[in-house]
Amino acid sequence: MNSSIILNLSQESQHIPTLAAWHHQEWAHLNPGGTLEKRIAKMQTYLDVALVPSTYIYKQDDQLAGSAALIACDMDTRPELTPWLASVFVSPPFRRQGIGSALVRYAMLQAKLAGLDTLYLFTPDQAGFYAKLGWQTLSEESYRGCDITLMHVHLADWTARSFS
């Protein structure tokens, strides 16, 4: 039987180098000038007790499987929008098992319990995935040379069981 758990990264900060490498490989093209070292340093700031920023990790059978984060802003062209769901990533061997959905729902629940009204995200290629979880498209635009979908969710209208 598989055992799985979602934890705050602050509980197991030894995973920062692995997460940073995954995220850098996946999204370096959206962060020009970014390095793995800068990403590691930034993730260290997510270990405070504050909700924003924070990172959640999914572990299955004691193996790191994925992550999701709540951050103040993920698009420098949209500083008026805050806070954001970001860094939703599932390691390839763990994909198609519901881990990404579980991480997104968990982060949304933490935000809702903290009294946040709205979350934002952008995605180059996963708008359908987020729509199934209750997210709505705000716009389609170009960001750092990549076509993206900007989305939001109103947490007052959302419950963890609302969407599957």
C-alpha positions as CSV (number, residue, x, y, z in Angstrom):
1,M,0.0,0.0,0.0
2,N,1.3,3.4,-1.0
3,S,1.7,6.0,1.8
4,S,1.6,9.6,0.8
5,I,1.8,12.9,2.7
6,I,1.8,16.7,1.9
7,L,4.2,18.7,4.0
8,N,5.4,22.3,4.2
9,L,8.9,22.4,2.8
10,S,10.0,24.0,6.0
11,Q,9.5,20.6,7.6
12,E,12.0,18.9,5.2
13,S,14.1,21.7,3.8
14,Q,16.8,19.1,2.7
15,H,14.6,18.8,-0.5
16,I,15.4,22.3,-1.7
17,P,18.2,21.4,-4.0
18,T,16.1,18.7,-5.7
19,L,13.1,20.9,-6.1
20,A,15.2,23.8,-7.3
21,A,16.8,21.6,-10.0
22,W,13.3,20.3,-11.1
23,H,11.9,23.8,-11.3
24,H,14.9,25.2,-13.0
25,Q,14.9,22.5,-15.7
26,E,11.1,23.0,-16.2
27,W,10.9,26.8,-16.2
28,A,14.3,28.3,-16.8
29,H,13.1,29.7,-20.1
30,L,10.5,31.9,-18.2
31,N,13.2,33.2,-15.9
32,P,15.9,34.8,-18.0
33,G,19.1,35.3,-16.1
34,G,18.0,32.9,-13.4
35,T,20.4,30.2,-12.2
36,L,20.0,27.1,-10.1
37,E,21.9,28.8,-7.3
38,K,19.5,31.8,-7.3
39,R,16.5,29.5,-7.3
40,I,17.9,27.6,-4.3
41,A,18.5,30.9,-2.4
42,K,15.0,32.1,-3.2
43,M,13.5,28.8,-2.0
44,Q,15.3,29.3,1.3
45,T,13.1,32.4,1.8
46,Y,10.0,30.2,1.6
47,L,10.8,28.5,4.9
48,D,9.4,31.2,7.1
49,V,6.2,30.7,9.0
50,A,4.2,33.0,6.7
51,L,1.7,31.6,4.3
52,V,3.1,33.7,1.4
53,P,5.6,32.6,0.4
54,S,5.4,28.9,1.2
55,T,6.0,25.6,-0.6
56,Y,4.3,22.3,-0.1
57,I,5.8,19.0,-1.1
58,Y,4.2,15.7,-1.8
59,K,6.0,12.6,-0.7
60,Q,4.9,9.1,-1.7
61,D,6.5,6.1,0.0
62,D,9.0,8.5,1.5
63,Q,10.1,9.7,-2.0
64,L,9.8,13.4,-3.0
65,A,7.2,13.4,-5.8
66,G,6.1,17.0,-6.4
67,S,5.5,20.6,-5.2
68,A,3.2,23.6,-5.2
69,A,3.9,27.1,-3.8
70,L,2.0,30.2,-2.8
71,I,3.9,33.3,-3.6
72,A,3.2,37.1,-3.7
73,C,3.7,37.5,-7.5
74,D,4.7,35.3,-10.3
75,M,4.4,37.7,-13.3
76,D,6.4,40.9,-13.1
77,T,4.1,42.4,-15.7
78,R,1.1,41.8,-13.3
79,P,2.2,43.1,-9.9
80,E,-1.3,44.2,-9.0
81,L,-2.4,40.5,-8.9
82,T,-1.6,38.7,-5.6
83,P,-1.1,36.1,-4.3
84,W,-0.2,33.3,-6.8
85,L,-0.2,29.6,-7.0
86,A,3.2,28.7,-8.6
87,S,5.7,25.9,-9.0
88,V,3.2,23.1,-9.4
89,F,5.4,20.3,-10.5
90,V,5.2,16.5,-10.3
91,S,8.3,14.4,-11.0
92,P,7.8,12.3,-14.2
93,P,7.7,8.9,-12.5
94,F,4.8,10.1,-10.3
95,R,2.6,11.8,-13.0
96,R,-0.9,10.7,-13.8
97,Q,-1.6,9.6,-10.2
98,G,-3.5,12.6,-9.0
99,I,-0.6,14.2,-7.2
100,G,-0.7,17.5,-9.0
101,S,-4.4,17.8,-8.2
102,A,-3.8,17.0,-4.6
103,L,-1.1,19.6,-4.3
104,V,-3.2,22.3,-6.0
105,R,-6.2,21.5,-3.8
106,Y,-4.0,21.5,-0.7
107,A,-2.5,24.9,-1.5
108,M,-5.9,26.3,-2.3
109,L,-7.3,25.0,1.0
110,Q,-4.4,26.6,3.0
111,A,-5.0,29.9,1.2
112,K,-8.8,29.7,1.9
113,L,-8.2,28.8,5.6
114,A,-5.9,31.8,5.9
115,G,-8.8,34.1,4.6
116,L,-7.5,34.8,1.1
117,D,-10.2,35.6,-1.4
118,T,-8.5,35.0,-4.8
119,L,-5.4,33.2,-6.1
120,Y,-3.8,33.7,-9.5
121,L,-1.6,31.5,-11.7
122,F,-0.2,31.4,-15.2
123,T,0.4,28.3,-17.3
124,P,1.9,27.8,-20.7
125,D,0.2,24.4,-21.3
126,Q,-2.0,23.2,-18.4
127,A,-5.1,25.4,-18.5
128,G,-7.4,22.4,-18.9
129,F,-5.9,20.8,-15.8
130,Y,-6.5,23.9,-13.7
131,A,-10.0,24.5,-15.1
132,K,-11.0,21.0,-13.8
133,L,-10.0,22.2,-10.4
134,G,-12.2,25.3,-10.5
135,W,-9.8,27.9,-12.0
136,Q,-11.1,30.4,-14.7
137,T,-9.2,32.0,-17.5
138,L,-8.6,35.8,-17.1
139,S,-6.7,36.2,-20.3
140,E,-4.4,34.7,-22.9
141,E,-1.2,36.6,-23.4
142,S,2.5,36.5,-24.1
143,Y,4.9,36.5,-21.2
144,R,8.6,36.4,-21.7
145,G,8.2,35.1,-25.2
146,C,5.8,32.3,-24.3
147,D,2.1,32.1,-24.9
148,I,0.4,31.6,-21.5
149,T,-3.1,31.5,-19.9
150,L,-3.6,33.7,-16.9
151,M,-6.1,32.2,-14.5
152,H,-7.7,32.9,-11.2
153,V,-9.9,31.1,-8.6
154,H,-12.3,32.7,-6.1
155,L,-11.8,30.7,-2.9
156,A,-15.1,31.8,-1.3
157,D,-16.8,29.8,-4.1
158,W,-14.5,26.8,-3.8
159,T,-14.5,23.8,-1.6
160,A,-11.9,21.0,-1.7
161,R,-14.7,18.7,-3.0
162,S,-16.2,21.1,-5.5
163,F,-14.2,19.9,-8.5
164,S,-12.5,16.7,-9.6
